[in-house]
């Protein structure tokens, strides 16, 4: 039993990898990587994965964070560091003095060279370059920020030329004025502006290890829609609207560094999404293969914020038949569903719908019209790997709305083993005699299915 499950799981994984490889090959990916990730024992493996992506046709841009490295170097040289709030980046900004800027540059380029070292070891050419034109923040609330800057321009044409040569650009948290004056620029801002300038397909926020802190956040929004999270508290995915509502629901969170950091990352993702980046992924850089797993699978291992259509219910197409049969077969074998042949499904193809997640069919079902203003919801099946995401509930909800539009007054389902699930959706047990006449004629009394119905207002 276990060997067959593993085999099927491996095949599904291969299918997903090929699906995403063909879909995103040649796409531009910006990776903002926290400094502490470079201190993790798994860092060489992460860079090796990024090198693999570059070798297989992805355009990879790395924006390393250097905060902790800068802090350590300034402390080592007894240089006082201070910060101020109030910028749109949702984080304190370092005041970089003339005394501090040489050490900030040293720390930033030291981190960038770590990436260069391991990329070179993976036979991938990389370039640490001055792709960021910066301007000083000036005097804010009476405080001279000196060498603290903000992005004035991204040299997108230069970056494109480097990427088209198959090289990986590395952008340290330093920008230069047209006269060559260096400024310390937050890596979050650089990653955001690069993503915008290059119209990146994806922005990865690769965070340091440790719990996200989301276990203590409010996941129940005002519209009563629960956001799905994993046991460790990390969120699975958020639409643009959900992200905005999630931030609002948790805007009063203070004090806990893990919580506030996680919210800052979510806010950065929202800004990128609003700026036109279709998908932003927040992943734990200490987990082996986290970027690859997030990139090449539907479920991923991190949090995805997205603006494009990721999942949707649509009508059945003949090409969906193998996926439908694959999901239904275990349920038919166990007697949960009655056995249906490919021919029977094709005959009723207009009744069937499927739920796609990122182009892959992950749930299915049918709504049969039996007359007398009653419809049967049948053949509900979901991919076993997605059992905890509520896909069955969603597709049943789709059929209820479809029945309402068809002016049906009631939907019903026949079940032998899932009565509790239908009851949780508001269905109530009714008699066989309440079924439409045409359905009663074909009701299998040997199977003795129970009938659950939902009145449609």
Secondary structure by P-SEA (a helix, b strand, c coil): caaaaaaaaaaaaaaaaaaaaaacccbbbbbbcccccccccaaaaaaaaaaaaaaaccbbbbbbbcaaaaaaaaaaacbbbbbcccccccbbbbbcccccaaaaaaaaaaaaaaaaaaaaaacbbbbbcccbbbbbccccccccccccccccccaaaaaaaaaaacbbbbbccbbbccccccccccaaaaaaaaaaaaccccccccccccccccccccccccccbbbbbccccccccccaaaaaaaaaacccccccaaaaaaaaaaaaaaaaaaacccbbbbbcccccaaaaaaaccccccbbbbbccccbbbbbbcccaaaaaaaaaaaaaaacccccccaaaaaaacccbbbbbccccccccbbbbbccccbbbbccccccccccccaaaaaaaaaaaaaaaaacccbbbbbbcccaaaaaaabbbbbccccccaaaaaacccccbbbbbbbbcc
